[in-house]
Amino acid sequence: MDNNKIEVTGISEPLLRLIDERVSHFGGDRAAYIRDLIERDIFGTSHGQKQQSAKLGTKRTFDPQQWSADMKLLAIGAEQIPVLPPEAFTRESIYGNHD
């Protein structure tokens, strides 16, 4: 393994498809997208976003089309998530005996 290379194994096909959809939506390539995810996880934001924010000086405005596209990406595979029974959301089931 080179000093600047990391091999990632065990990524599920649905996750790879989701990554590829994000890459095609925003541009770039899979490696750049994954580098950005790692950077955001470690530093809280990507280096590119820090530079862009410094240039803009303001928060990005809400984009309803972007929000809709993001929600569609999040919904992919959601029908396979099991529905939890109502008792899963009671105070007792969440906190148990903790006061």
C-alpha positions in Angstrom: 0.0 0.0 0.0 1.4 3.4 -1.0 1.5 6.2 1.6 -1.4 8.0 0.0 -3.5 5.0 -0.9 -6.1 3.3 1.3 -7.9 0.2 0.1 -11.5 -0.1 1.3 -13.2 -3.4 1.1 -16.6 -4.7 2.2 -18.7 -1.9 0.8 -22.1 -3.3 -0.2 -23.4 -2.9 -3.7 -26.3 -0.7 -2.6 -23.9 1.7 -0.9 -21.6 1.7 -4.0 -24.7 2.5 -6.2 -25.6 5.4 -3.8 -22.0 6.7 -3.9 -22.0 6.5 -7.7 -25.3 8.3 -7.9 -24.0 11.1 -5.7 -20.8 11.3 -7.8 -22.8 11.5 -11.0 -25.1 14.2 -9.5 -22.3 16.4 -8.2 -19.5 15.5 -10.7 -16.0 14.2 -10.0 -15.1 10.7 -9.4 -15.7 8.0 -6.7 -12.2 8.4 -5.1 -12.7 12.2 -4.8 -16.1 11.8 -3.3 -14.9 9.3 -0.7 -11.9 11.5 0.1 -14.4 14.4 0.7 -16.5 12.1 3.0 -13.5 11.2 5.1 -12.3 14.8 5.3 -15.8 16.0 6.4 -16.0 13.2 9.0 -12.6 14.1 10.5 -12.6 17.9 10.2 -16.4 18.6 10.1 -16.2 20.1 6.6 -14.3 19.5 3.5 -11.3 21.5 2.5 -13.2 22.6 -0.7 -16.2 23.7 1.3 -13.9 25.7 3.7 -12.4 27.5 0.7 -15.8 28.1 -0.9 -17.3 29.4 2.4 -14.4 31.7 2.8 -15.0 33.1 -0.7 -18.8 33.5 -0.2 -18.7 34.7 3.4 -22.4 33.7 3.8 -24.4 30.6 4.2 -25.8 28.9 1.1 -29.5 29.7 0.4 -32.1 26.9 0.5 -32.4 25.1 -2.9 -35.7 23.2 -3.1 -34.6 21.2 -6.1 -31.4 20.1 -4.4 -33.4 19.2 -1.3 -35.8 17.2 -3.3 -32.9 15.4 -5.1 -31.3 14.6 -1.7 -34.5 13.2 -0.3 -34.9 10.9 -3.3 -31.3 9.7 -2.8 -32.1 9.0 0.9 -35.3 7.2 0.0 -33.5 4.6 -2.2 -33.9 1.3 -0.5 -36.1 2.7 2.3 -38.9 0.3 1.4 -36.6 -2.5 2.7 -36.3 -0.9 6.2 -38.5 -2.7 8.6 -41.3 -0.8 10.3 -40.9 -0.6 14.0 -43.8 -1.4 16.3 -45.4 1.5 18.3 -43.9 0.2 21.6 -40.4 0.9 20.2 -41.1 4.6 20.6 -42.3 4.7 24.2 -40.3 6.5 26.8 -39.7 3.2 28.7 -38.3 1.5 25.6 -35.9 4.3 24.9 -34.8 5.1 28.5 -35.6 2.0 30.4 -35.3 2.5 34.2 -33.2 5.7 33.7 -34.8 8.7 35.3 
